[in-house]
Amino acid sequence: MFRRATLFHFFGFPVKADASWLFLTVLLMWMLATKIFPASMPGLDQQTYQIMGFAALVGIFVSIIAHEVAHAVIAEYYHMPIESITLFIFGGVAEMRGDPSHPKGEFLMAIAGPVMSALMGLFFWAAAELYQLYFPPGPTVEVLVYLGNINLLIAAFNMVPAFPLDGGRALRAVTWKMKNNLVLATRIASSLGAAFAYGLMAYACYKIVWWNQPGAAFWWGMLGYFVLAAGSYAVRQTENRSLLGAETVSRFMHDQIVPVSPDLVLNDLVEKFVSKHYQRLYPVVDKGHLVGVITLQALLSMDRTKWHWLHVSSVMEPVTALNTVAPSFNAAEALDLMQRQQRDQLLIADNGRFLGAVALRDLAAFLSITKKIDYNKPVIHSK
């Protein structure tokens, strides 16, 4: 997985990008300036093509952000919190925390993005027509028309009823409403998404065998793989949340976790605790209150020559909502939290008093066994 960097906040939503978006940006700029615009408007100098490419790239960026913000605004209105808007190699995604709250909210959220893209497309077309009323046709009109076309193409492609595309999400919402079962609806929509994904991969093979176009085949194949993988992931996540949704972390709590004092020197921590108890993390308790946590990873990242004088308090991670939960905390939300933060465990405390920990492996084991016992058990009713 690529590292993500926060670019800015828009309408209160953090907009992030990973390394694949940088690759796409460079590739798009090169294609626009050397392939697309020279083919549609030949005879111009290279600097003009580069300016046109940059302008079109900015327009595409704004269009994708507008598409995802439309999703996010509707999601927030229907009480479906959005974690962030992330830009990646295939565009962008508004990442929602948890499952949608009800079919209507998901349906409107799903179609909001394509509707926004269609409106953006019409806006760019109208801007091109308006420009030509006062100025002769030229590079500006060519860029505006291109942006209008690309936005309408984005709207049309996203409305294909193949999960996790927006059309597939709308289909899931309708199926959810009819079947009153979110998990079943996700499985049905993802099955159609898988069929669409295999179709894209088959088209990629066709591009190689009959047209000898390995570059185009690579992108169609990658897009098919992304649709297939994202759909499978969505099914697993929805099933997991359904199975864990009625459980609290107290059910999975381990209370045989040995705590340490914040005044402990790191050398003593290693000799008296790590070498005997083999825990990957140690709760830091001071006068009966949980004040932090020190992990084996944090310990090993420190210069060993400093272990004889550094104390646990100077290395520990303070107690926050990202590493410590209450015993009544929902197990499905705990799973999401551990996956987002890439943690193996969360501490459990009640009013500052340390109780134990919940481990990712125990939640995973519960899910694995429960699914084997009854594959059709997960059910989430509409609200």
Buried (B, 14 or more C-beta within 10 A) or exposed (E): EBEBEEBEEBEEBBBBBBBEBBEBBEEBBEBBBBEBBBEEBEEBEEEBBBBBBBBBBEBBBEBBBBBBBBBBBBBBEBEBEBBBBBBBBBBBBBBBBBBBBBBBBBBBBBBBBBBBBBBBBBBBBEBBEEBBEEEEEBBBBBBBBBBBEBBBEBBBBBBBBBBBBBBBBBBBBBBBBEBBBBBBBBBBBBBBBBEBBEBBBEBBEEBBEEEEBEEEBEBBBBBBBBBBEBBBEBBEBBBBBBBBBEBBBBBBBEEEBEBBBBEBBBBBBBEBBBEEEEBEBBBBBBEEEBBBBBBBEBBEEEEEEEBEEBBBBEBBBEBEEEBBBEBEBBBBBBBBBBEEEEBEBBBBBEEEEBBBBBBBEBBEEBBEEBBEEEEEEBBBEBE
